[in-house]
Amino acid sequence: MQVPLIAVVFVVIWSTGWIVGKYAVPHADPLAFLALRYLGALALFVPAAFLLGARWPATLRLWGHALLSGVMLHGVYLGGVWWAIAHGVPAGISALIAALQPLFTALAAGPLVGERLSAARWGGVGLGFAGVALVVAPKLAGGLPLGLPLAVNVLAMVAVTAATLHQKRALAGMDLKALAPAQCVGALIVTVPAIALFGEFRFDATPEAFGALAWSVLVLSIAAVTLMLVMIERGEVSRVAALIYLVPPVAALQAWAMFGETLSVIQIAGMALAAVGVVLANGTGRPASAEGCIAANPPDDEDAAETFRRPA
């Protein structure tokens, strides 16, 4: 099975998060920046949902599931990753931790949502992770940080895995036009209090900060999330999850093109290996049903968050 064009476009767009972070330095607290990103996306999603006749959740229980999806997918995952990197976790290590998500998803998809992976697809998942490890290997030389930031980064990876499976089990068939704004609300529910507890309300009114915010809202939160939600309706959990292996290599290529960062032979080999893994992981399997979903797991935001690192 070939990787669909929509997935390729999604990966390219989502990978620009690193560029966003580069331009945002040092003009915002990471959690404050994310909160403004969610608010901006919400301001666009809600009118669009009404204009397009969105079918809103009919019960409080369904509303709760939609909000919980946003809490896990955006609030805990993105917030946790950005906070962890801002407090000392290198972006390369964070990317490697996040790249465990397809492995966790593949392991849990069978017992929880009934998906079964063929041997070839298991091989693809493994190759994809190995490729990501090679891409981020040069960034791992500094060693593995310990303590709370690392634990938060791991928690973020677990949260996006849980969001993936929860969305398939509890939100299958929900109108995507209603789900997107609900997820933004869920993200704000946890992000705003987190700013008060762990960050600061800081956003400098500079062209760089506003430019980064505009890109984050219009391209990352609107265009990319819309593509993600379309893939949620069309793909299996394990198939689409494997696509995140392509994000670190694509982000590395963008950094090379935009900022002149070097790419080693090992990193280039890792990119090729990750691409092969994605193709294999998107091969034939035995899905439990025609409907599936996946929550995107973008290491691009991890790389972007590196730019918000605070001095030790």
C-alpha positions in Angstrom: 0.0 0.0 0.0 1.4 3.4 -0.9 1.4 6.3 1.6 -1.5 8.5 0.5 -0.7 12.1 -0.7 -2.8 13.6 2.2 -0.4 11.9 4.7 2.7 13.2 2.8 1.3 16.8 2.9 0.5 16.4 6.6 4.0 15.3 7.5 5.6 18.2 5.5 3.3 20.7 7.2 3.6 19.3 10.7 7.3 19.2 10.5 7.4 23.0 10.1 6.9 23.3 13.9 10.7 23.4 14.3 10.8 26.4 12.0 8.0 28.0 14.1 10.0 27.6 17.2 13.1 29.0 15.6 11.3 32.2 14.7 9.6 32.5 18.1 12.8 32.6 20.1 12.9 34.1 22.6 9.6 35.9 22.6 7.2 33.6 24.5 6.8 31.2 27.3 6.1 27.7 25.7 2.9 27.1 27.5 1.7 30.7 26.9 2.5 30.3 23.2 0.5 27.0 23.1 -2.5 28.6 24.9 -2.6 31.5 22.3 -2.3 28.9 19.5 -5.3 27.0 20.9 -7.3 30.2 21.3 -6.5 31.4 17.8 -7.5 28.0 16.4 -10.7 28.0 18.4 -11.6 31.5 17.2 -11.5 30.1 13.6 -12.9 26.6 14.2 -16.1 27.7 16.0 -17.5 30.0 13.3 -16.5 27.6 10.6 -18.3 24.8 12.4 -21.6 26.8 12.6 -21.3 28.0 9.0 -20.7 24.4 7.8 -23.5 23.0 9.9 -21.5 20.9 12.3 -23.3 18.1 14.2 -22.5 18.9 17.8 -22.3 16.1 20.4 -25.8 15.1 21.4 -25.0 14.0 25.0 -22.9 15.3 27.9 -21.0 12.0 27.8 -19.9 12.5 24.2 -18.9 16.1 25.0 -16.8 14.7 27.8 -15.1 12.3 25.5 -14.4 15.1 23.0 -12.9 17.3 25.7 -10.8 14.5 27.1 -9.4 13.9 23.6 -8.2 17.5 23.5 -6.8 17.3 27.0 -4.7 14.3 26.2 -3.8 15.1 22.5 -3.0 18.8 22.8 -2.9 19.8 26.5 -0.9 17.0 28.0 1.1 15.9 25.0 2.2 19.2 23.4 2.3 21.0 26.7 4.3 18.2 28.4 6.8 18.0 25.6 7.4 21.7 25.3 7.7 22.1 29.1 10.1 19.2 29.3 12.4 20.5 26.6 12.2 24.0 28.1 13.5 22.4 31.3 16.5 20.5 29.9 15.4 17.5 27.8 17.3 17.7 24.5 15.0 17.8 21.5 16.7 14.7 20.0 16.0 12.6 23.1 12.5 14.0 23.2 11.9 13.0 19.6 13.2 9.5 20.3 10.8 9.2 23.3 7.9 10.4 21.1 8.9 7.9 18.4 8.0 5.1 20.8 4.3 6.1 20.3 3.7 3.9 17.2 5.3 1.0 19.0 3.0 1.5 22.0 0.0 2.0 19.7 0.8 -1.2 17.7 1.1 -3.2 20.9 -2.2 -1.8 22.3 -4.2 -1.7 19.1 -4.8 -5.5 19.1 -6.2 -6.0 22.6 -8.0 -2.7 22.8 -9.4 -2.0 19.3 -9.0 -5.3 17.5 -6.4 -4.4 15.0 -3.9 -7.1 14.0 -0.5 -6.4 12.4 1.1 -8.7 9.9 4.8 -9.6 10.3 5.7 -7.2 7.5 3.9 -4.3 9.3 5.6 -5.2 12.6 8.9 -5.1 10.7 7.9 -1.6 9.3 7.2 -0.3 12.8 10.6 -1.6 14.0 12.5 -0.2 11.0 10.7 3.2 11.4 11.9 3.5 15.0 15.4 2.4 14.0 15.5 5.1 11.3 14.3 7.8 13.7 17.0 6.7 16.2 19.7 7.2 13.5 18.3 10.6 12.6 18.4 11.9 16.2 21.6 10.0 17.2 23.9 13.0 16.8 21.7 14.9 19.3 22.0 12.1 21.9 25.7 12.5 22.7 24.9 14.8 25.6 23.5 11.9 27.6 20.1 11.2 29.1 18.7 13.7 31.5 17.0 12.4 34.6 14.3 13.7 36.9 10.9 15.4 36.4 11.4 16.8 32.9 12.2 13.4 31.5 9.2 11.9 33.4 7.0 14.6 31.9 8.2 13.8 28.4 7.4 10.1 28.9 4.0 11.0 30.3 3.4 13.1 27.2 4.1 10.2 24.9 1.8 7.9 26.9 -0.9 10.6 26.7 -0.9 10.8 22.9 -1.0 7.0 22.7 -4.0 7.0 25.0 -5.6 9.7 23.0 -5.2 7.7 19.8 -6.9 4.7 21.2 -9.5 6.6 23.1 -10.5 8.5 20.0 -11.0 5.2 18.1 -13.1 3.7 20.8 -15.2 6.6 22.0 -15.3 9.2 19.1 -15.7 7.1 15.9 -18.2 8.8 13.7 -18.2 12.1 15.5 -18.5 15.1 13.1 -14.9 16.3 12.6 -16.1 20.0 12.3 -17.3 19.7 15.9 -14.5 17.6 17.3 -11.7 20.1 16.3 -13.0 23.0 18.4 -13.9 20.7 21.3 -10.3 19.5 21.4 -9.1 23.1 21.5 -11.3 23.7 24.5 -10.0 20.6 26.2 -6.4 21.7 25.6 -7.1 25.1 27.2 -8.7 23.5 30.2 -5.3 22.1 31.2 -2.9 24.5 29.6 -4.1 27.8 31.2 -3.8 26.5 34.8 -0.5 24.9 33.8 0.8 28.4 32.8 0.1 29.7 36.3 1.7 26.7 38.0 4.7 25.9 35.7 5.2 28.9 33.4 4.5 32.5 33.0 2.1 34.6 30.9 4.8 36.0 28.5 4.3 36.8 24.9 6.4 39.6 23.4 4.7 41.7 20.7 7.4 41.2 18.1 7.0 40.4 14.4 8.7 37.1 15.0 6.3 36.1 17.7 3.2 37.1 15.8 4.5 35.4 12.7 5.2 32.2 14.5 1.8 32.3 16.1 0.0 33.0 12.8 1.8 30.0 11.2 1.0 27.8 14.3 -2.7 28.7 14.2 -3.4 28.8 10.4 -1.0 26.1 9.2 -0.4 23.8 12.1 -3.6 23.9 14.1 -6.0 24.5 11.2 -4.6 22.9 8.0 -2.6 20.1 9.6 -5.2 19.2 12.2 -7.8 19.1 9.5 -5.7 16.7 7.5 -5.1 14.7 10.6 -8.8 14.4 11.4 -9.5 13.3 7.8 -6.9 10.6 8.2 -8.6 9.7 11.5 -11.7 8.8 9.6 -9.9 6.9 6.8 -7.1 5.0 8.4 -6.3 2.4 11.0 -4.6 3.4 14.2 -1.3 1.5 13.6 -1.0 2.5 9.9 -1.3 6.3 10.4 0.7 6.2 13.6 3.7 5.0 11.7 3.7 8.2 9.6 5.1 10.1 12.5 8.4 8.4 11.9 8.7 10.7 8.8 8.5 13.9 10.9 12.0 14.0 12.4 13.7 13.3 9.0 11.6 15.9 7.3 12.2 18.5 10.1 15.9 17.8 9.7 15.8 18.5 6.0 13.9 21.7 6.6 16.5 22.8 9.2 19.2 22.1 6.6 17.4 24.1 3.9 16.4 27.0 6.1 19.3 27.3 8.6 22.2 25.4 7.0 22.3 22.7 9.7 24.4 19.8 8.5 23.2 16.3 7.9 25.5 13.3 8.4 25.6 10.2 6.3 24.1 8.3 9.3 21.2 10.7 9.5 20.5 10.4 5.7 20.5 6.6 6.1 18.1 7.0 9.0 15.7 9.0 6.8 15.7 6.3 4.2 15.2 3.6 6.8 12.3 5.5 8.4 10.7 5.9 4.9 11.0 2.2 4.2 9.5 1.4 7.6 6.5 3.7 7.0 5.8 1.9 3.6 5.9 -1.5 5.3 3.8 -0.4 8.2 1.2 0.9 5.8 0.9 -2.5 4.1 -2.0 -4.9 4.3 -3.3 -6.1 7.7 -6.4 -7.3 9.3 -8.3 -4.3 10.6 -11.2 -4.8 12.9 -13.4 -2.4 11.0 -13.4 0.1 8.2 -13.3 3.0 10.6 -10.1 3.9 12.5 -8.4 6.9 14.0 -5.1 8.2 15.0 -3.9 11.2 17.0 -0.9 12.8 15.4 2.4 12.8 17.3 4.6 15.5 16.0 8.2 15.6 16.9 8.2 18.9 15.1 6.8 20.5 18.2 9.5 18.9 20.3 12.1 20.4 18.1 10.4 23.7 18.2 10.2 23.6 21.9 14.0 23.2 22.1 14.2 26.9 21.2 12.3 27.8 24.4 15.0 26.2 26.6 15.6 28.2 29.8 19.1 28.7 31.1 20.2 26.2 33.7 
